[in-house]
Amino acid sequence: MDEPNWTRELLQSSSLYFEGAKQSDGDFLMSESGSIHQNGITFDNLEQARRRCSQANSALAASRQNHQEPRNPPRSRTGSGSEENNSPPQSDQSPMVSTPLSFTSLSDPLPNVYRSRVSLRNSGSLAEIVKHSTTGPTSSLPGLVCIDDAIRMTVEYPLRMLADTFRSPFIHPKLARECPKGMPQPIAEALACVGMKMHSEQPGLQFVCDVFQDQRDKLIKEIPSTSDRNDLEGVCALLHAMCIYQIEGLLSDNRYSSKLATAVLHHEYLVRATRRLLIDLEKPVAVNKRPYSVLSSPTPASMSWSTWLVHESLRRTVFLIFIIHHLLGVAKILDPAYFEPLFPQDLFDAIQLPSDESLWLGESEEEWHAIRRALRHTDARAGPQRLRLAVSLAKRQKEISEREGGTVNEDDEPGDASFLERLPEVSRLIVSVASLNVRDM
């Protein structure tokens, strides 16, 4: 579905134009009260928002000129960005000059040009909230992500999604920026809001947060449709957009305090809808006369790439909801006394971790099939494939590390000592967050 005109306007005016979006102008309707209406969305001060975005663009361009990084880094499987830049130059028609981000990493430093211009310090930095609200140990094994880093990686995720060089570990680009039908409307609108918030000055933040709340309200009304197994791609897009709103509304440093209670209420709706969806997704269906479930079954040999993209992205998006929910408990934004894990125990025991990273980075169906064949003949997928086993191994290694004074003797646990470091970054983040006991923090 094409993005509505107001989304395209915001994307373009805030230098967040997505390739393939149509540029036809729509008519704006002015009500008697002076409100601006477009496609059913009401804005009290859209022109002021555009002017702020325009001013921010000038500052953004000047800031980008001070960066010494190459304009378009090559797509690297490692995300290191160390190779020479062989990418073709950007088109002169591009409305923005990209400041490169690492291709896949959630942990690389985020350039200042992608950070919000305003931070509401009176609402408290989330890092400070966690520091004062957690009493449990926060040390980690090599490969395990500490609490502060887990929160930072999650908080920065919507901002990274604004960069066209970033490849999300939670939703495949073929279902988002590179989708043949265009970026799904819920995600496009969510990122337009993130871009508007990133460029907003302090006086305009209330307006931006009102837009966020309106969009969340709209998605909440659509959440009951998340039980439709005939449109799992649409379900994935809707849930992913809701994750973006919840990160910005509940976890980011510049969340608007007066909107926090509403955002928590929206989160409860999201959790309930997700739990209903989990029950439905775990119902086995026959694939080649064998039971298969989206969340806990290995990929069948006969599955097509297009189906795998949707199922893998949906499972990873469910993990993103899990991460957000668990971190809200750790930060005590959700009352720990009433906190309930997102996953029931049987699903926690059975759910598969994200697929091998090489499969996720496959650029075509042919490449994906070739990688699958290669993985069958190698031990490239070393380490546990289920969340419960990975968490159990992590806790065991942590106990050994603490017993041995901070070191792990590989002779104690053959083959286990370095398994965390061998997991993809997104899996390490998931395992690290899942290893935290909210009530012990």
C-alpha positions in Angstrom: 0.0 0.0 0.0 1.3 3.4 -0.9 2.2 5.9 1.9 -0.4 8.6 2.4 0.6 12.1 1.2 1.3 13.4 4.7 3.8 10.7 5.2 5.6 11.4 1.9 5.6 15.1 2.8 7.3 14.4 6.2 9.7 11.9 4.7 10.8 14.4 2.1 10.9 17.5 4.2 12.9 15.8 6.9 15.4 14.3 4.4 14.0 10.8 4.9 12.7 10.2 1.4 12.4 6.5 0.7 13.2 5.2 -2.8 10.1 4.2 -4.8 7.7 6.4 -2.9 5.4 8.3 -5.3 5.8 12.1 -5.2 2.4 13.2 -6.4 1.0 16.1 -4.4 -2.3 15.8 -2.6 -4.7 18.5 -1.7 -4.8 19.7 1.9 -8.2 20.5 3.4 -8.5 23.4 5.9 -11.3 23.1 8.5 -13.1 26.1 10.0 -11.0 25.7 13.1 -7.8 26.1 11.1 -6.7 22.4 11.5 -5.1 20.8 8.5 -6.5 17.5 7.3 -4.9 15.0 5.0 -6.1 11.4 4.4 -8.0 11.4 7.6 -5.0 12.7 9.7 -5.4 16.0 11.5 -2.5 18.3 12.1 -2.8 21.5 14.1 0.4 23.0 12.9 1.9 21.1 9.9 3.4 24.1 8.3 5.4 24.8 11.5 6.5 21.2 11.5 7.7 21.5 7.9 9.6 24.7 8.7 11.3 23.0 11.6 12.3 20.1 9.3 13.6 22.5 6.7 15.7 24.3 9.3 16.9 21.0 10.6 17.9 19.9 7.1 20.3 22.9 6.8 21.9 22.0 10.2 22.0 18.4 9.2 23.8 19.0 5.9 26.3 21.3 7.6 26.9 18.6 10.3 27.4 15.9 7.8 30.1 17.9 6.0 32.2 17.6 9.1 32.1 13.8 9.1 35.1 12.1 7.5 33.3 8.9 6.8 32.8 7.8 3.1 29.4 8.7 1.7 28.3 5.2 0.7 30.1 2.3 2.4 30.0 -1.0 0.5 27.6 -3.6 1.8 29.8 -5.7 4.0 28.8 -9.1 5.4 30.8 -8.3 8.5 29.5 -4.8 9.0 33.0 -3.6 9.7 32.9 -0.8 7.0 36.7 -1.2 6.6 36.8 -2.1 2.9 37.2 0.6 0.2 34.1 2.3 -1.0 33.2 0.9 -4.4 29.6 1.9 -4.3 28.3 4.1 -7.2 27.7 7.7 -6.4 24.3 8.8 -5.2 22.0 10.3 -7.8 22.0 14.1 -8.0 18.2 13.9 -7.5 18.6 12.4 -4.0 17.2 14.7 -1.4 19.8 13.8 1.2 23.4 12.9 1.6 23.7 9.7 3.6 25.9 9.5 6.6 26.8 5.8 6.6 26.0 3.5 9.3 27.3 0.0 9.8 25.5 -2.3 7.5 24.0 -4.6 10.1 25.4 -3.7 13.6 23.2 -2.5 16.4 26.2 -1.8 18.6 28.4 0.5 16.5 28.4 4.1 17.6 25.5 6.1 16.3 26.7 9.3 14.4 25.5 12.5 16.1 23.5 13.4 12.9 21.1 10.6 13.7 20.6 11.6 17.3 17.6 13.6 18.4 18.2 17.3 18.7 16.3 17.5 22.0 16.5 15.3 25.0 14.0 15.8 27.8 16.4 15.5 30.7 13.6 16.2 33.2 12.1 12.8 32.2 15.4 11.1 33.2 17.9 9.4 31.0 16.9 5.7 30.8 20.5 4.7 31.6 20.2 6.7 34.9 16.8 5.1 35.6 18.3 1.6 35.1 21.3 2.5 37.2 19.2 3.5 40.2 16.5 0.8 39.8 18.6 -2.3 39.3 20.3 -4.0 42.2 21.3 -7.3 40.6 24.6 -8.0 38.9 25.1 -6.4 35.5 28.5 -7.9 34.7 28.6 -10.1 31.6 30.5 -12.9 29.9 32.4 -12.2 26.7 29.7 -12.1 24.0 26.9 -11.3 26.5 25.4 -7.8 26.2 25.2 -5.8 29.4 22.0 -4.1 30.5 23.2 -0.6 29.5 24.3 -1.7 26.0 21.1 -3.7 25.5 19.0 -0.6 26.3 21.2 1.6 24.1 21.0 -0.8 21.1 17.2 -1.0 21.5 16.7 2.8 21.9 18.8 3.6 18.9 17.1 1.1 16.6 14.4 3.4 15.2 17.1 6.0 14.4 19.2 3.4 12.6 16.2 2.5 10.6 16.2 6.0 9.1 19.5 5.3 7.3 19.1 3.6 3.9 22.5 1.9 4.4 21.2 0.0 7.5 20.0 -3.5 7.3 17.6 -4.3 10.1 18.2 -7.6 12.0 14.5 -7.7 12.9 12.7 -7.3 9.6 14.1 -8.2 6.2 14.7 -5.4 3.8 12.6 -7.2 1.2 9.6 -6.6 3.5 10.5 -3.0 4.3 12.7 -0.6 2.3 13.2 -2.9 -0.6 9.7 -4.3 -0.7 8.5 -4.4 -4.4 5.2 -2.9 -3.3 6.9 -0.1 -1.4 7.6 0.3 2.2 4.6 -0.9 4.2 2.4 2.0 5.3 2.6 1.4 9.1 6.4 1.3 9.1 6.7 4.3 6.7 4.4 6.4 9.0 6.3 5.3 12.1 9.7 6.3 10.6 8.2 9.6 9.4 7.3 10.3 13.0 10.8 9.3 14.2 12.4 11.6 11.7 10.1 14.5 12.7 10.9 13.9 16.4 14.7 13.7 15.6 14.5 17.2 14.0 12.2 18.8 16.5 13.1 21.6 18.7 11.9 21.7 22.3 8.7 23.8 21.7 7.6 21.4 18.9 8.1 18.2 20.8 4.6 18.2 22.3 3.1 18.4 18.8 5.3 15.5 17.6 4.4 13.4 20.6 0.7 14.1 19.9 1.3 12.7 16.4 2.9 9.6 17.9 0.0 9.0 20.1 -2.5 9.4 17.3 -0.6 6.9 15.2 -0.4 4.4 18.1 -4.1 4.8 18.6 -4.7 4.0 15.0 -2.6 0.9 15.2 -4.2 -0.3 18.4 -7.5 -0.4 16.5 -5.9 -2.6 13.9 -4.2 -5.0 16.3 -7.2 -7.4 16.5 -6.4 -8.3 12.9 -3.0 -9.7 13.9 -4.6 -13.1 14.2 -5.0 -13.3 10.4 -2.6 -16.1 9.2 -3.5 -15.3 5.6 -1.6 -12.0 5.9 1.5 -12.6 8.1 3.4 -10.0 6.1 0.9 -7.4 7.1 0.9 -8.6 10.7 4.7 -8.3 10.8 4.6 -4.7 9.4 2.0 -3.6 11.9 3.8 -5.1 14.9 7.1 -3.7 13.8 5.6 -0.2 13.5 4.2 -0.6 17.0 7.6 -1.6 18.3 9.0 1.7 16.9 6.4 3.7 18.6 6.8 1.9 21.9 10.6 2.3 21.9 10.2 6.1 21.2 7.4 6.4 23.8 8.7 4.3 26.6 12.5 3.8 26.3 14.1 6.7 24.5 15.7 9.5 26.6 13.4 12.2 25.0 10.1 10.4 25.6 7.4 12.8 26.7 6.7 12.3 30.4 3.0 13.3 30.2 2.4 10.6 27.5 4.1 7.8 29.5 0.9 6.4 31.1 -0.8 6.2 27.7 2.2 4.5 26.2 2.2 1.9 29.0 -1.5 1.3 28.3 -0.7 0.9 24.6 2.1 -1.6 25.5 -0.4 -3.7 27.5 -2.6 -3.9 24.4 0.4 -4.8 22.3 1.4 -7.6 24.8 -2.1 -9.0 24.8 -2.3 -9.0 21.0 1.1 -10.6 20.7 0.2 -13.4 23.1 -2.9 -14.2 21.1 -0.7 -14.2 18.0 1.8 -16.5 19.6 -0.9 -19.1 20.4 -2.0 -19.0 16.8 1.5 -19.2 15.4 2.4 -22.2 17.5 -0.5 -24.2 16.1 1.3 -26.7 13.9 0.4 -27.0 10.2 1.3 -29.8 7.9 4.3 -29.2 5.6 5.3 -32.2 3.6 3.2 -34.3 6.0 5.2 -33.0 9.0 4.0 -30.6 11.7 5.5 -27.1 11.3 5.1 -23.9 13.4 6.5 -20.5 12.6 8.2 -19.9 15.9 9.6 -23.2 17.0 10.2 -25.4 13.9 13.4 -25.5 11.8 12.9 -24.3 8.2 11.5 -27.1 6.0 13.6 -28.0 3.1 10.7 -27.3 0.7 10.0 -23.8 2.0 10.3 -21.0 -0.6 12.5 -17.9 0.0 9.4 -15.6 -0.1 7.7 -17.6 2.7 10.9 -17.8 4.7 11.4 -14.0 4.6 8.0 -13.5 6.2 8.2 -16.2 8.8 11.8 -15.3 9.8 11.0 -11.5 10.0 7.8 -12.3 12.0 9.8 -14.4 14.5 12.5 -11.7 14.8 9.8 -9.0 15.3 8.3 -11.1 18.1 11.8 -11.2 19.6 11.9 -7.4 19.4 8.6 -7.1 21.3 10.1 -9.6 23.8 13.2 -7.4 24.2 11.2 -4.2 24.7 8.9 -5.9 27.2 11.7 -7.4 29.2 13.7 -4.1 29.3 10.6 -2.2 30.5 10.5 -4.6 33.4 14.2 -4.2 34.1 13.8 -0.4 34.1 10.7 -0.8 36.3 8.6 1.2 33.9 6.4 -1.8 34.2 5.8 -2.7 37.9 8.0 -5.8 38.6 5.5 -7.1 41.1 2.9 -7.6 38.3 5.4 -8.3 35.5 4.7 -11.4 33.4 7.0 -12.7 30.7 5.8 -12.3 27.2 6.5 -15.9 26.3 4.7 -18.8 28.2 7.2 -21.4 29.5 6.5 -23.9 26.7 7.2 -21.3 24.0 10.3 -20.1 25.8 11.6 -23.7 25.8 10.8 -24.2 22.1 11.2 -21.0 20.2 14.1 -20.9 17.7 16.7 -18.2 17.8 17.1 -16.1 14.6 18.5 -18.0 11.6 22.1 -18.1 10.6 23.4 -14.6 9.7 24.5 -15.7 6.2 20.9 -16.7 5.3 19.6 -13.3 6.5 22.1 -11.5 4.4 21.3 -13.4 1.2 20.4 -11.0 -1.5 18.3 -13.3 -3.8 16.5 -16.6 -3.7 19.3 -18.2 -5.6 21.9 -17.0 -3.1 19.7 -18.1 -0.2 19.3 -21.6 -1.6 23.1 -21.8 -2.2 23.8 -20.8 1.4 21.3 -23.3 2.7 23.0 -26.1 0.8 26.4 -25.0 2.1 25.2 -24.9 5.7 24.0 -28.5 5.5 27.6 -29.6 4.9 29.3 -27.4 7.5 29.1 -26.7 11.2 28.6 -23.0 10.5 25.6 -22.9 12.8 27.6 -23.8 15.9 25.9 -23.3 19.2 22.3 -23.7 20.5 19.4 -23.0 18.2 16.7 -22.7 20.8 16.4 -19.8 23.2 16.0 -21.9 26.4 19.2 -23.8 25.7 21.2 -20.7 24.9 20.0 -19.0 28.1 20.8 -22.1 30.2 24.3 -22.2 28.8 24.8 -18.5 29.4 23.8 -18.8 33.0 26.0 -21.8 33.5 29.0 -20.0 32.0 28.3 -17.0 34.2 28.3 -19.2 37.3 31.6 -20.8 36.3 33.1 -17.3 35.5 32.1 -16.0 39.0 33.4 -19.2 40.7 36.7 -19.0 38.8 37.2 -15.3 39.6 36.0 -13.9 36.2 37.6 -16.5 33.9 36.1 -19.4 32.1 38.0 -22.7 31.8 37.0 -24.3 28.6 37.9 -27.7 30.1 35.0 -27.3 32.5 32.4 -27.0 29.7 33.8 -28.4 26.4 32.6 -26.4 23.5 30.4 -24.0 25.5 32.8 -21.3 26.7 32.8 -19.2 23.6 29.4 -20.1 22.1 28.0 -16.6 22.9 30.7 -14.9 20.9 29.9 -17.2 17.9 26.2 -16.2 17.9 25.0 -13.3 15.6 24.7 -10.0 17.4 20.9 -10.0 17.4 20.9 -13.5 19.0 23.4 -12.4 21.6 21.1 -9.4 22.4 18.1 -11.7 22.8 19.9 -14.2 25.0 21.4 -11.5 27.1 18.0 -9.8 27.8 16.3 -13.2 28.3 18.9 -14.1 30.9 17.8 -11.2 33.1 15.4 -12.0 35.9 13.2 -8.9 36.2 12.1 -9.5 39.8 15.8 -9.9 40.9 16.9 -6.6 39.5 
